[in-house]
Amino acid sequence: MNQNFDIVIVGGGILGTSIAYFLSFLNTSKKIGVIEQAHKVAFHTSGRNTGKVHAPYLYDPNKKKLFAKSAFQGYEMWKQYAELKNLPFKEDGVIEVALDQQGVKILEKYEKWGKDNGLDQKDLELLGKSDLKKIEPEIECEAALYVHRDASTDYSILTKSIMSDSTKNNIKFILNKKVTEIINKNGFWHITLNHNQKISAKVLINAAGGESIDIAHQVGVAENFTDVHFRGEYWQAPKEYLKITKTSIYSVPEVPEYPFLDPHWIIRVDGRCEVGPNAVPVFSPYGYNKTENIKEFIPKILEMIGSGARKTIFDKQFQELAINEIKSSMSKTTMIDRVRRFLPKINPEKFKTKGTAGIRSSVIDQNGKFVPDVILLDHKASFHILNYNSPGATGALPFSAYVVNQLNEKGIIQNENADSKCGPWKFSEIIEKIKD
Ligand SMILES: Cc1cc2nc3c(=O)[nH]c(=O)nc-3n(C[C@H](O)[C@H](O)[C@H](O)COP(=O)(O)OP(=O)(O)OC[C@H]3O[C@@H](n4cnc5c(N)ncnc54)[C@H](O)[C@@H]3O)c2cc1C
């Protein structure tokens, strides 16, 4: 293997893999590598999420425009891709419920946001209590927003397929290798893998998910930002509950400015039902278990105390919310009771098996505030994507095309075939739809 690359992408999640996919069509003569520390792509957050292809009704069109546009385009693109490759994609919709009058107002706002973000009248249906009862008799609520343009999939399978297409176009995926050091010398990035193997690259793309802040800090970028990790846990429902609703049910988040979503009633693409996710603070982007959290506890606490996160951890509201989430991790009943507020028929005793937890890493600024949007930074010949959170999997394809276009516009790379067809899509058409 030639160890000198033109472009190296750190991170084989859905984002890094999708960026590689577009680069592979637009830069056929360049040597491009993706470095992933796990044994397969989408092993972390991208393969451990709820699997929903979200309509952009939860996103303020002014504050999260790029994310909302990505989600809107992403739905059509994943649908088309899944059809082409015969991969799972079920257009099953989702129902967002309001449990009180304040929640009803939020649903009205979501309906407006959804339409401002491109959804049609037929995609969204605001329903009163009694109308919803006719559709979902087991659900208790004040009102509901039936989002017809929402789907379920399996993002591990989609990412694996995108990887396979990229590999056919000569992208080199280097698995089981962790980037342990990055140095810029003489205009090249000198990258150490697993502390001993050296490679180099002209251009570095940081799509390292929960480690993207650490990678950025290594190259002297985003020093005013830090991150906090939250584990989203799930409980699998017993077989007797598989037909209790027709659709996945979400409730209006009580405190949307924090990354504490209330757990949902989820129907997965294969028909399994689950309750989740909560958002339990943990000390590592891989803090799935106690061993990893104990190992990372002291370094993470020191890092937080020395950064803007200090203000967050001493914030009273944050502390109360975090304690609630921890309680819901320690007690199955506490977690399932959060869904029983709108689906009272389920009994926590009947939930015996945990689902697969996934970790969300939220970026905090120097004032201790959660940054609501994705952060894109470039520095020398490097490009960093930070805070790429929900619905990141939904929007990964158009968002990655946007990143590749940004690389070109900023002169970091020169796309060779800017008007290429990338699988079923013409690159220029994706960019036209996602641009301001
Ligand atoms: C609980 C939960 C539920 C969610 N549900 C949904 C949903 O239903 N729909 C939706 O659209 N989105 C959802 N999301 C969001 C979505 O999953 C993420 O936005 C998306 O997966 C982020 O992709 P990524 O590639 O940036 O990150 P990741 O999947 O985390 O990939 C980053 C990769 O970088 C690798 N890496 C990091 N550092 C290094 C290093 N030093 N060397 C080598 N490799 C490295 C990691 O191993 C990892 O594989 C959910 C997220 C969570 C946490």
The ligand as a MOL file (V3000), in Angstrom:
LIG
                    3D

  0  0  0     0  0            999 V3000
M  V30 BEGIN CTAB
M  V30 COUNTS 53 58 0 0 0
M  V30 BEGIN ATOM
M  V30 1 C -29.1020 7.9140 20.2630 0
M  V30 2 C -29.0560 8.5560 18.9120 0
M  V30 3 C -30.1230 8.4440 18.0290 0
M  V30 4 C -30.0580 9.0660 16.7790 0
M  V30 5 N -31.0830 8.8730 15.8960 0
M  V30 6 C -31.0010 9.3900 14.6440 0
M  V30 7 C -32.0270 9.1370 13.6930 0
M  V30 8 O -32.9870 8.4360 13.9600 0
M  V30 9 N -31.9060 9.7070 12.4560 0
M  V30 10 C -30.8450 10.5090 12.1240 0
M  V30 11 O -30.7990 10.9940 11.0050 0
M  V30 12 N -29.8410 10.7430 12.9990 0
M  V30 13 C -29.8840 10.1830 14.2420 0
M  V30 14 N -28.8710 10.3800 15.1220 0
M  V30 15 C -27.7190 11.1920 14.7040 0
M  V30 16 C -26.7730 10.4280 13.7770 0
M  V30 17 O -26.6290 9.0920 14.1880 0
M  V30 18 C -25.4110 11.1370 13.7420 0
M  V30 19 O -25.5990 12.4950 13.3800 0
M  V30 20 C -24.4550 10.5120 12.7340 0
M  V30 21 O -24.3810 9.1270 12.8900 0
M  V30 22 C -23.0670 11.1140 12.8860 0
M  V30 23 O -22.2200 10.4810 11.9600 0
M  V30 24 P -20.6540 10.6880 11.9960 0
M  V30 25 O -20.1060 9.9410 10.8600 0
M  V30 26 O -20.3710 12.1400 12.1100 0
M  V30 27 O -20.1880 10.0890 13.4200 0
M  V30 28 P -19.8060 8.6030 13.8690 0
M  V30 29 O -20.7920 7.6110 13.4270 0
M  V30 30 O -19.5280 8.6840 15.3330 0
M  V30 31 O -18.4550 8.3250 13.0960 0
M  V30 32 C -17.2250 8.8710 13.4500 0
M  V30 33 C -16.2000 7.7700 13.2880 0
M  V30 34 O -14.9090 8.3180 13.4840 0
M  V30 35 C -14.1010 7.3150 14.0390 0
M  V30 36 N -12.9750 7.9630 14.7130 0
M  V30 37 C -13.0260 8.9270 15.6450 0
M  V30 38 N -11.7890 9.2710 16.0260 0
M  V30 39 C -10.9420 8.4960 15.3230 0
M  V30 40 C -9.5230 8.3710 15.3000 0
M  V30 41 N -8.7520 9.1120 16.0930 0
M  V30 42 N -8.9640 7.4830 14.4490 0
M  V30 43 C -9.7480 6.7030 13.6430 0
M  V30 44 N -11.0880 6.7580 13.6460 0
M  V30 45 C -11.6810 7.6590 14.4760 0
M  V30 46 C -15.0300 6.6360 15.0440 0
M  V30 47 O -14.5650 5.3240 15.3530 0
M  V30 48 C -16.3480 6.6560 14.3130 0
M  V30 49 O -16.6180 5.4460 13.6470 0
M  V30 50 C -28.9030 9.7970 16.3970 0
M  V30 51 C -27.8260 9.9130 17.2960 0
M  V30 52 C -27.8900 9.2970 18.5270 0
M  V30 53 C -26.7290 9.4100 19.4720 0
M  V30 END ATOM
M  V30 BEGIN BOND
M  V30 1 1 1 2
M  V30 2 1 2 3
M  V30 3 2 2 52
M  V30 4 2 3 4
M  V30 5 1 4 5
M  V30 6 1 4 50
M  V30 7 2 5 6
M  V30 8 1 6 7
M  V30 9 1 6 13
M  V30 10 2 7 8
M  V30 11 1 7 9
M  V30 12 1 9 10
M  V30 13 2 10 11
M  V30 14 1 10 12
M  V30 15 2 12 13
M  V30 16 1 13 14
M  V30 17 1 14 15
M  V30 18 1 14 50
M  V30 19 1 15 16
M  V30 20 1 16 17
M  V30 21 1 16 18
M  V30 22 1 18 19
M  V30 23 1 18 20
M  V30 24 1 20 21
M  V30 25 1 20 22
M  V30 26 1 22 23
M  V30 27 1 23 24
M  V30 28 2 24 25
M  V30 29 1 24 26
M  V30 30 1 24 27
M  V30 31 1 27 28
M  V30 32 2 28 29
M  V30 33 1 28 30
M  V30 34 1 28 31
M  V30 35 1 31 32
M  V30 36 1 32 33
M  V30 37 1 33 34
M  V30 38 1 33 48
M  V30 39 1 34 35
M  V30 40 1 35 36
M  V30 41 1 35 46
M  V30 42 1 36 37
M  V30 43 1 36 45
M  V30 44 2 37 38
M  V30 45 1 38 39
M  V30 46 1 39 40
M  V30 47 2 39 45
M  V30 48 1 40 41
M  V30 49 2 40 42
M  V30 50 1 42 43
M  V30 51 2 43 44
M  V30 52 1 44 45
M  V30 53 1 46 47
M  V30 54 1 46 48
M  V30 55 1 48 49
M  V30 56 2 50 51
M  V30 57 1 51 52
M  V30 58 1 52 53
M  V30 END BOND
M  V30 END CTAB
M  END
